[in-house]
Amino acid sequence: MNTTITVDLGGKRFTLDERAYAALRSYLDRASARLGGHPDRVEVLAGLERSIAAKLERRAPAGGVCDEAVLTATLGEVGRVDGPELGRPDEVEPAPAAAGYDTRWGTRRLYRLRDGKIAGVCAGLGAFAQIDVNIVRLLFIIAALFSFGLLLAVYIVLAFVLPVAHTDEEIAAAHGGRGRRG
């Protein structure tokens, strides 16, 4: 008789057989090891689990046990965790900064980040510029007062022009790959 294991991935429960569980555990352990002491390690792993859950949900038999083949196909769709970007420093290609190129804004995208405030423009600007959102809001209020409302018109235009970050990938791009909500 095959033993089954119930796991929680991204807030969703799945029942896996022993071999599927071993494959999942191996995959997540490799990802954890590759991230090492990265400051956003916990967030990246949580995002990886959510991604696995979303893809596994489509493949998993309804109310059934996921076998190794289903899990392996799912993990193949998620992608490898052992790419050179997570490797040792000597495995990583030289960054463009080494050639004199400023990469501070290189991987960033400007999005509105819905954080419960008016339209998310200040949160998006703060994430993009790597500035605390409360400082951006304070500067906006002060600048709006001194511009006699002109900055308010700019804010309204940005609220309609900037796209809203919905997915984890878009949120990560708004933060320059850090994956934090702001």
N, C-alpha and C positions, 0 to 999 in steps of 0.2 A: 504494500500500500504506500502510495506517495504522500509525503507530508506537504501540507499547504501552509503558507505564511501570509497573514494579512498585513499589508503595509499602507501607510498614509503618505501619499505623494501630493504635495500642493493642495492639501485639504480634501483630497479624494481618496477613498479606500479601494484597494485592489487586492485580490487574492492571487498569489503566485505559487507555482510549484517550487520545489527546492532548487532546481537548476536555474529557473528564471530568477529566483531571489538571489542566488549566488552571482548571476550575471549582472543584476542590478547593483548589488553591493560592490562588486568589483569595479563597475563603471563609476559609481559615486565615490568610491575610495580613491580611484585614479584621479578624478577631478579634484578632490580635496587635496591630494598630494601635490598635484600640479600647481594649484593655487598657493600652496605653502602659507606664508605669512601675509599674503595680500590683504590690505585693509578692508576690502569689501568681500572677503571670502564667503562669509555667511550669507550675504545677500545674493551673491552669484550662485552659490549652491542652491539656495531657495528658488531662484529663478530657473535653474536647470531642472529641479524637481517639478516645478509647475509646467515646464515645457514637456517633460516626459509624461506627466499625468494627462495633459491635453491630447498628446498624440496616442498614448496608450488607451485612452477612453474610446477612441474611434476604432481601435483594433480589438479590444478586450471582448471576449464573449459575454453576453449579458448574463450577469449573475453567476458566471462560470469562473474557472481557474485559468489564469494566463500561463501558458507554457513557455519554455525557453525560446521557441521559434518566434512567438508573438513578441516577446520582450526584445529579442535580438533585432527584429525588424524595426521595432519602435526606436530602439537606441541608435540604429543605423540612420533613421530619419532625423533624429536629434543631432547627430554628428559626433565626431571624435572629440575627446577631451584632452588628447595628448598632442595638440598642434604645437609648432615651434613658438608661438606667441606666449605660451605658458611655461616654456622650458627653462633650463638653466640659462644664465646670462650669456654663456659662450655658445648656446644654440640659437640665440635670437639674432636676427639680422640687425645690422646697425640702424638705429633710428635716424630719420631725416635730420633731427637736431644735431647729430654728429657731423653732418655736412654743412652746418651753419643755417639750417632752416628752422624757423620758429614754429613748433608744433602745438603751442598752447590752444589754438582754436581749430587745429587740423581735423579733429574727429567730432567736433561739436556741431549740433544743429539747433537752430532757434525754434522752439515750440512753446505753446502756451501749456502750462502745467496746472491742471485743475486741482487746487488744494483747498477748496471751500471758500475762497475769497471771490472777488467780483468776476474777473474773467481769466485769471491765471497769467496775465502778461508780465507782471512784476516777478512772479515765481519763475517764469521762463527766462526772463532777463537775468535774474539772479543766478540760476543754474548755468546759463550760458557764460556769464562773466565770472563765475566762481565766487560770488559775493552772497552773503546772507540775505535772504529775501526780505527780512525786516529792514535792513539798511537800504535796499532798493526801494522799498515802499516809502521810507522816510525821505529819501532823496527825491522821489517822485512828487511827494506832497509839497516839499519845499520848492522844487523847481516849478511845479504847477502854479504856486502862488506868485512866484516872481515872473512867470511868463504870461500872466493874466489869462490863464486858461488855455493857452495854445498847446501846452503839453497834454492837456485833457483830450484835445482833438486828436493828437498823435496816438494816445492810448486807445481811443475808440477805433481808429484805423487799424492799429496793431491787433486789437481784439477780433477784427473781422478778417485780417490778412494772414495772421500766423495760424498754422495748423495746431490742433490740440494733440498732445502726446497721449495715445491710448494704450499702445502695447508696451511691454517691458523693453523691447528694443528701442522704441522711440524715446522712452523715458531715459534709458541709458545714454542715447545719443545726445539728449538735452544736457546731460551731466558730463559729457565727454567720456562715456563708457563706464562711468562709475555705478550706474544702475540705481541711484537713489531718487526717491520722490522728494520734491521740494516744496 
